[in-house]
Amino acid sequence: MGNVETREALVETLFHGTGTSYDEMVHFATWGRDRQWKKELLSMMEEPKRVLDLASGTGILALGMAELFDCHVTGVELREEYCAEARENAEARGIEDVRFFVSPAEHFTIDEQFDHITSCYIPKYIQHLDVLVGNMVKMLAPGGLMLLQDFAYPSKPMWQTLFDSHFERMRRKAREEAPGWLTMFEGLPEVIRTSTWKEDLAAAMERHGLVDIKTIDQSFGMSAIVSGRQPS
Ligand SMILES: C[S@@+](CC[C@H](N)C(=O)[O-])C[C@H]1O[C@@H](n2cnc3c(N)ncnc32)[C@H](O)[C@@H]1O
């Protein structure tokens, strides 16, 4: 499983104690673009009946899909703290056909098939995307779609400057107003800058037999969606 343990430690360090303020912070920390990035991902979906959502966090995407498509959603999340938030959010919104498992997505297995496998923000945290995709294709129904979105580091210097200065501002804000988020904003930019997840994920999808693989850049390359389809 390569360096999964190391990545888990990184995730624990970055996310520790952030669960209750995550939903507000993700909006703020993405220039308000998180909602738009998720909307674009939702627009690529095909009225699924059953969805597996990886790194489901507090359930923003998972619960959004359950409501929009009136479908079943299974969430898989590494951290109990976030899973507990997701379960509370589901209950508060009266959404019943969802369940959340605490597990590293790379190791999660269940003897069920899903029309779609989705995630916002998992790929950059996965040491071996090949392991993740190899595991997921077993649970992706024939003709089903896998769609993963995450931050990316833009290729154009102009947008790189904007990205760097935005995270510098986020660090300043965190120091003054939200110290619990400082570790995140100190660590996250480097994780994004050094990640090659878009290329690695597309290659892993191809190796595991997915077809119609697409990479869609969002917001000047500050985010992307990579998708692939299980042959029918
Ligand atoms: C930025 S949050 C995104 C949450 C949710 N997808 C959303 O869009 O609101 C990233 C989440 O990924 C989870 N995560 C990171 N690595 C993971 C792994 N290997 N397996 C499952 N979850 C993971 C973290 O615990 C964290 O909750």
Ligand as a Chemical Component Dictionary entry (heavy atoms), coordinates in Angstrom:
data_LIG
# 
_chem_comp.id                   LIG 
_chem_comp.type                 NON-POLYMER 
_chem_comp.pdbx_formal_charge   0 
_chem_comp.three_letter_code    LIG 
# 
loop_
_chem_comp_atom.comp_id 
_chem_comp_atom.atom_id 
_chem_comp_atom.alt_atom_id 
_chem_comp_atom.type_symbol 
_chem_comp_atom.charge 
_chem_comp_atom.model_Cartn_x 
_chem_comp_atom.model_Cartn_y 
_chem_comp_atom.model_Cartn_z 
_chem_comp_atom.pdbx_ordinal 
LIG C1  C1  C 0  -11.225 18.973 1.757  1  
LIG S1  S1  S 1  -12.115 17.653 2.524  2  
LIG C2  C2  C 0  -13.384 17.366 1.332  3  
LIG C3  C3  C 0  -14.687 16.874 1.884  4  
LIG C4  C4  C 0  -15.821 16.744 0.887  5  
LIG N1  N1  N 0  -15.473 15.861 -0.216 6  
LIG C5  C5  C 0  -16.241 18.092 0.359  7  
LIG O1  O1  O 0  -16.042 18.365 -0.799 8  
LIG O2  O2  O -1 -16.770 18.869 1.130  9  
LIG C6  C6  C 0  -11.010 16.341 2.225  10 
LIG C7  C7  C 0  -11.382 15.105 2.968  11 
LIG O3  O3  O 0  -10.624 14.016 2.477  12 
LIG C8  C8  C 0  -10.479 13.090 3.511  13 
LIG N2  N2  N 0  -9.467  12.110 3.092  14 
LIG C9  C9  C 0  -8.168  12.354 2.831  15 
LIG N3  N3  N 0  -7.548  11.220 2.461  16 
LIG C10 C10 C 0  -8.473  10.245 2.462  17 
LIG C11 C11 C 0  -8.450  8.844  2.188  18 
LIG N4  N4  N 0  -7.327  8.246  1.824  19 
LIG N5  N5  N 0  -9.591  8.139  2.293  20 
LIG C12 C12 C 0  -10.757 8.738  2.670  21 
LIG N6  N6  N 0  -10.840 10.058 2.964  22 
LIG C13 C13 C 0  -9.712  10.810 2.870  23 
LIG C14 C14 C 0  -10.105 13.989 4.679  24 
LIG O4  O4  O 0  -10.243 13.351 5.923  25 
LIG C15 C15 C 0  -11.084 15.154 4.477  26 
LIG O5  O5  O 0  -12.277 14.978 5.178  27 
# 
loop_
_chem_comp_bond.comp_id 
_chem_comp_bond.atom_id_1 
_chem_comp_bond.atom_id_2 
_chem_comp_bond.value_order 
_chem_comp_bond.pdbx_ordinal 
LIG C1  S1  SING 1  
LIG S1  C2  SING 2  
LIG S1  C6  SING 3  
LIG C2  C3  SING 4  
LIG C3  C4  SING 5  
LIG C4  N1  SING 6  
LIG C4  C5  SING 7  
LIG C5  O1  DOUB 8  
LIG C5  O2  SING 9  
LIG C6  C7  SING 10 
LIG C7  O3  SING 11 
LIG C7  C15 SING 12 
LIG O3  C8  SING 13 
LIG C8  N2  SING 14 
LIG C8  C14 SING 15 
LIG N2  C9  SING 16 
LIG N2  C13 SING 17 
LIG C9  N3  DOUB 18 
LIG N3  C10 SING 19 
LIG C10 C11 SING 20 
LIG C10 C13 DOUB 21 
LIG C11 N4  SING 22 
LIG C11 N5  DOUB 23 
LIG N5  C12 SING 24 
LIG C12 N6  DOUB 25 
LIG N6  C13 SING 26 
LIG C14 O4  SING 27 
LIG C14 C15 SING 28 
LIG C15 O5  SING 29 
# 
